[in-house]
Amino acid sequence: MLSFMTLAVGLHASRPALHAPRPLRASRAGACVAMSGKVVVTDGTDSFYGSRTIFQMLHDYGDYSAIIASSSCVSDAKKMLLSRTARYSGLLDLLTFNEGDISEAFAGADTWVSMNSDGGALTAQVAAAKAAGVKRIFLHFSSEGPTDVPDDALESALDGVTYTVMRTGALMAGGSGGGLKLGSVSEPTCAELCKEDVYRILAEAITLDSAYGRMFSLCPSEDVAQFKEMRMAGCGRREEADALLKGMIKEKEPDPEASPEEAAAKAEEVAVSEAEQEAKREEELKMLIERARVRGQETAEREAKEEEEKQKLRAERNAYFAQLEPKEDKDGEDGDSPPPPPADPPSPPPDDKKDDDDDGLALA
C-alpha cells in the first residue's frame, strides 16, 4: 500500500491553486486573496432546512464574491439562513436571495451547486445555467431528495460545462471524521453520512481537478486507517478529498486467494477469539466485584473495631472524672465542712490605774 507520509508530501507539493488569478479583495483574516465569482445554491426540496450548512462551508472554504440562495420563497430562505453564526462569520456580507425564475440567479454566476437535486427539473435548469454562462455545476442527489439520479440523458445535458454528480444516502448531524469511500453512481443507496463530511468534500471538490467530469456515490466506510494515517502525516481535509477522488483511498478488500473454507475458519477463529475476550472481560469484572466486596467488608470491620475502642476510651474517661467529683454526706451536704468563723478579739483589761494614781490632791 502506498505510504501516506509520501502521499502527504506529494499532495502538498502538487496541490493546485484554488482559483485562477482574479481581482483581489480583503479576506476574513485581513489578507488579500484571489476573489472567485458568484455561486448559486438551490435545493430540490425547495427548502434550505436540511442543507443550510452548505452555505457556511462555501463561505469558510471558498472565496466567492457572492453566494446566492435561490428558491421559491425568500422569506422562508431567510428564516433558514439568517443565523447568528452567519452574521458573526461574515456570511451575511456575501449572501443574497433570489425568488422565482432561476435564470435571474444564474446571471453573472460562475458556479451552481444543486443540493438534493430534482431530476425532473434538471434539464431546464442546466439549460438556463449554460445560457447564463455558468461554467461549474455540482449536482448532489440524496435519498432525502425528490428523485434519484436520472439516466444517461443527464450526462448529455451537462456536455459543455465542468460538472460533478455526487450521490449520497440520508445526511445526519454529528459524527464527523469517519471513513469514506467512493462507489458507482448507480449502486444501491448508501447508508447515512455526516452532513459536515459531505459538505466539506463538496466544498473542496468544486475546485479540485480530480472531481471534474465525475459521477460517483459517496458512502461511509468502516476502514478509517488510511484517513488516520494521512491526518497523522499532517494532511488536511482538502488533501483527503483529493486522495479520495483520485482513488488513493480505498476500503480494504478481503483476501481474494482465501478459499471459502479458509474464510469460514478465519471467521470461526475470530468468533472464538471474541468469545474468549468476552469471557475474560466477565472474569475480570467478577474479580473486581469480589475485590470490592472484600474491601468493603474489611472497611466495615475496621470501622466497628475503631468504634469499640472509642467507646472503651470514653467509658474510662467518664470513670476517671467521676472519681474527681466531691462526695455528699448523709444529710445531703458535702463531706468537707466549711472552716469555723474566726474567734472574737479579747476584751481590754479593766482600767484600775485611775484609783492608784489618786495622790489626794484631787478636789474634795
For each residue, the residues with C-beta under 8 A, 3 or more apart:
1: 226
2: 6 7 248
3: 6 7
4: 7 8 226 229 230 233 235
5: 8 9 229 233
6: 2 3 9 10
7: 2 3 4 10 11 230 233 235 243 248
8: 4 5 11 12 230 233 234 235 239
9: 5 6 12 13
10: 6 7 13 14
11: 7 8 14 15 235 239 242 243
12: 8 9 15 235 239
13: 9 10
14: 10 11
15: 11 12 238 239 242
16: 208 209
17: 20 34
18: 34 36 62 63 207
19: 22 34 36 63 207
20: 17 34
21: 34
22: 19 34 35 36 37
23: 35
24: 32 33 34 35
25: 32 33 35 65
26: 30 31 32
27: 30 31 32 33 63
28: 89 90
29:
30: 26 27
31: 26 27
32: 24 25 26 27
33: 24 25 27 63
34: 17 18 19 20 21 22 24 63
35: 22 23 24 25 63 64 65
36: 18 19 22 39 62 63 64 65 110 111
37: 22 64 65 66 108 109 110 111
38: 64 65 66 67 68 108 109 110 111
39: 36 58 62 64 66 67 68 109 110 111 112 113
40: 68 70 98 102 105 106 109 111 112 113 129 134
41: 48 51 54 55 58 67 68 69 70 112 113 114 115
42: 70 71 102 105 112 113 114 115 125
43: 46 47 48 50 51 71 114 115 116
44: 114 115 116 117 118 121 145 146 147
45: 49 50 116 144 145 146
46: 43 71 72 73
47: 43 50 71 76 80
48: 41 43 51 52 55 69 71 77 80 81
49: 45 52 80
50: 43 45 47 115 116 144 171
51: 41 43 48 54 115 116
52: 48 49 55 56 80 81 83
53: 56 57 195 196 199
54: 41 51 57 58 113 115 199 202 203
55: 41 48 52 58 59 67 69 81 86 91 95
56: 52 53 59 60 85 86 89 91
57: 53 54 60 61 199 200 202 203
58: 39 41 54 55 61 62 64 67 113 203
59: 55 56 62 64 67 89 90 91 94
60: 56 57 89 203
61: 57 58 200 203 204 238
62: 18 36 39 58 59 203 206 207
63: 18 19 27 33 34 35 36
64: 35 36 37 38 39 58 59 67 94 111
65: 25 35 36 37 38 94
66: 37 38 39 94 95 96
67: 38 39 41 55 58 59 64 91 94 95 96
68: 38 39 40 41 95 96 97 98 105 109
69: 41 48 55 77 81 95 96 97 98
70: 40 41 42 97 98 99 102 105
71: 42 43 46 47 48 74 76 77 97 98 99
72: 46 99 100
73: 46 76 77 99
74: 71 77 78 97 98 99
75: 78 79
76: 47 71 73 79 80
77: 48 69 71 73 74 80 81 97
78: 74 75 81 82 97
79: 75 76 82
80: 47 48 49 52 76 77
81: 48 52 55 69 77 78 86 95
82: 78 79 86 87 92
83: 52 86 87
84: 87 88
85: 56 88 89 91
86: 55 56 81 82 83 89 91 92 95
87: 82 83 84 91 92
88: 84 85
89: 28 56 59 60 85 86
90: 28 59 93 94
91: 55 56 59 67 85 86 87 94 95
92: 82 86 87 95
93: 90
94: 59 64 65 66 67 90 91
95: 55 66 67 68 69 81 86 91 92
96: 66 67 68 69
97: 68 69 70 71 74 77 78
98: 40 68 69 70 71 74 102 104 105
99: 70 71 72 73 74
100: 72 104
101: 104 105
102: 40 42 70 98 105 106 125 128
103: 106 107 128 131 132
104: 98 100 101 107
105: 40 42 68 70 98 101 102 109
106: 40 102 103 109 112 128 129 131 132 133 134
107: 103 104 132
108: 37 38 132 133
109: 37 38 39 40 68 105 106 112 129 132 133 134
110: 36 37 38 39 133 134 135 136
111: 36 37 38 39 40 64 134 135 136 137 138 206
112: 39 40 41 42 106 109 129 134 136 137 138
113: 39 40 41 42 54 58 138 140 202 206
114: 41 42 43 44 117 122 125 137 138 139 140
115: 41 42 43 44 50 51 54 140 145
116: 43 44 45 50 51 140 141 142 144 145 146
117: 44 114 122 139 140 141 145 147
118: 44 121 122 145 146 147
119: 122 141 146 147 148 149 150 154
120: 146 147
121: 44 118 124 125
122: 114 117 118 119 125 126 139 150 154 157
123: 126 127 153 157
124: 121 127 128
125: 42 102 114 121 122 128 129
126: 122 123 129 130 137 157 158 161
127: 123 124 130 131 157
128: 102 103 106 124 125 131 132
129: 40 106 109 112 125 126 132 134 137 161
130: 126 127 133 134 160 161
131: 103 106 127 128
132: 103 106 107 108 109 128 129
133: 106 108 109 110 130
134: 40 106 109 110 111 112 129 130 137 161
135: 110 111 161 162
136: 110 111 112 161 162 163 206
137: 111 112 114 126 129 134 158 161 162 163 164
138: 111 112 113 114 163 164 166 202 205 206
139: 114 117 122 154 163 164 165 166
140: 113 114 115 116 117 166 167 168 198 202
141: 116 117 119 145 147 148 149 165 166 167 168
142: 116 145 167 168 169 170 171
143: 168 169 170 189
144: 45 50 116 170 171
145: 44 45 115 116 117 118 141 142 148
146: 44 45 116 118 119 120
147: 44 117 118 119 120 141 150
148: 119 141 145 167
149: 119 141 154 165 167 185 186 215
150: 119 122 147 153 154
151: 154
152: 155 156
153: 123 150 156 157
154: 119 122 139 149 150 151 157 158 165
155: 152 158 159 215
156: 152 153 159
157: 122 123 126 127 153 154
158: 126 137 154 155 161 163 165
159: 155 156
160: 130
161: 126 129 130 134 135 136 137 158
162: 135 136 137 212 213
163: 136 137 138 139 158 212 213
164: 137 138 139 205 206 211 212 213 214 215
165: 139 141 149 154 158 185 214 215 216
166: 138 139 140 141 201 202 205 216 217 218
167: 140 141 142 148 149 185 190 216 217 218
168: 140 141 142 143 171 190 193 198 217 218 219
169: 142 143 189 190 191 192 193 219
170: 142 143 144 192 193
171: 50 142 144 168 192 193 194 195 198
172: 175 192 193 194 195
173: 194 195
174: 194
175: 172 178 194
176: 194 196 197
177: 194 197 227
178: 175 194 197 220 221 224
179: 220 221 222 223 224 227 251
180: 193 197 201 218 219 220 221 227 244 249
181: 218 219 220 221 223 244 249 250 251
182: 216 217 218 219 244 245 247
183: 187 190 216 217 218 219
184: 187 216 217
185: 149 165 167 215 216 217
186: 149
187: 183 184 190 217
188:
189: 143 169
190: 167 168 169 183 187 193 217 218 219 220
191: 169 219 220
192: 169 170 171 172 220
193: 168 169 170 171 172 180 190 197 198 218 219 220
194: 171 172 173 174 175 176 177 178 197 198
195: 53 171 172 173 198 199
196: 53 176 199 200
197: 176 177 178 180 193 194 200 201
198: 140 168 171 193 194 195 201 202 218
199: 53 54 57 195 196 202 203
200: 57 61 196 197 203 204 237 241
201: 166 180 197 198 204 205 218 241 244
202: 54 57 113 138 140 166 198 199 205 206
203: 54 57 58 60 61 62 199 200 206
204: 61 200 201 207 208 237 238 241 242
205: 138 164 166 201 202 208 210 211 241 245
206: 62 111 113 136 138 164 202 203 211
207: 18 19 62 204
208: 16 204 205 211 212 238 241 242 245
209: 16 212
210: 205 214 242 245 246
211: 164 205 206 208 214 245
212: 162 163 164 208 209
213: 162 163 164
214: 164 165 210 211 245
215: 149 155 164 165 185
216: 165 166 167 182 183 184 185
217: 166 167 168 182 183 184 185 187 190
218: 166 167 168 180 181 182 183 190 193 198 201
219: 168 169 180 181 182 183 190 191 193
220: 178 179 180 181 190 191 192 193
221: 178 179 180 181 224 251
222: 179 251
223: 179 181 226 251 252
224: 178 179 221 227 228
225: 228 229 252
226: 1 4 223 229 230 249 250
227: 177 179 180 224 230 231 240 249
228: 224 225 231 232
229: 4 5 225 226 232 233
230: 4 7 8 226 227 233 235 239 240 243 249
231: 227 228 234 235 240
232: 228 229
233: 4 5 7 8 229 230
234: 8 231
235: 4 7 8 11 12 230 231 239 240 243
236: 239 240
237: 200 204 240 241
238: 15 61 204 208 241 242
239: 8 11 12 15 230 235 236 242 243
240: 227 230 231 235 236 237 243 244 249
241: 200 201 204 205 208 237 238 244 245
242: 11 15 204 208 210 238 239 245 246
243: 7 11 230 235 239 240 246 248 249
244: 180 181 182 201 240 241 247 248 249
245: 182 205 208 210 211 214 241 242
246: 210 242 243
247: 182 244 250
248: 2 7 243 244
249: 180 181 226 227 230 240 243 244
250: 181 226 247 253
251: 179 181 221 222 223
252: 223 225
253: 250 256
254: 258 263
255: 258
256: 253
257:
258: 254 255 262 263 266
259: 262 263
260: 263 264
261: 264 265
262: 258 259 265 266
263: 254 258 259 260 266 267
264: 260 261 267 268
265: 261 262 268 269
266: 258 262 263 269 270
267: 263 264 270 271
268: 264 265 271 272
269: 265 266 272 273
270: 266 267 273 274
271: 267 268 274 275
272: 268 269 275 276
273: 269 270 276 277
274: 270 271 277 278
275: 271 272 278 279
276: 272 273 279 280
277: 273 274 280 281
278: 274 275 281 282
279: 275 276 282 283
280: 276 277 283 284
281: 277 278 284 285
282: 278 279 285 286
283: 279 280 286 287
284: 280 281 287 288
285: 281 282 288 289
286: 282 283 289 290
287: 283 284 290 291
288: 284 285 291 292
289: 285 286 292 293
290: 286 287 293 294
291: 287 288 294 295
292: 288 289 295 296
293: 289 290 296 297
294: 290 291 297 298
295: 291 292 298 299
296: 292 293 299 300
297: 293 294 300 301
298: 294 295 301 302
299: 295 296 302 303
300: 296 297 303 304
301: 297 298 304 305
302: 298 299 305 306
303: 299 300 306 307
304: 300 301 307 308
305: 301 302 308 309
306: 302 303 309 310
307: 303 304 310 311
308: 304 305 311 312
309: 305 306 312 313
310: 306 307 313 314
311: 307 308 314 315
312: 308 309 315 316
313: 309 310 316 317
314: 310 311 317 318
315: 311 312 318 319
316: 312 313 319 320
317: 313 314 320 321
318: 314 315 321 322
319: 315 316 322 323
320: 316 317 323 324
321: 317 318 324 325
322: 318 319 325
323: 319 320
324: 320 321
325: 321 322
326: 334 335 336
327: 334 335
328: 332 333 334 335
329: 332 333 334 335
330:
331:
332: 328 329
333: 328 329 337
334: 326 327 328 329 337
335: 326 327 328 329
336: 326
337: 333 334
338:
339:
340:
341:
342:
343:
344:
345:
346:
347:
348:
349:
350:
351: 354
352: 355 356
353: 356 357
354: 351 357 358
355: 352 358
356: 352 353
357: 353 354
358: 354 355 362
359: 362
360:
361:
362: 358 359
363:
364:
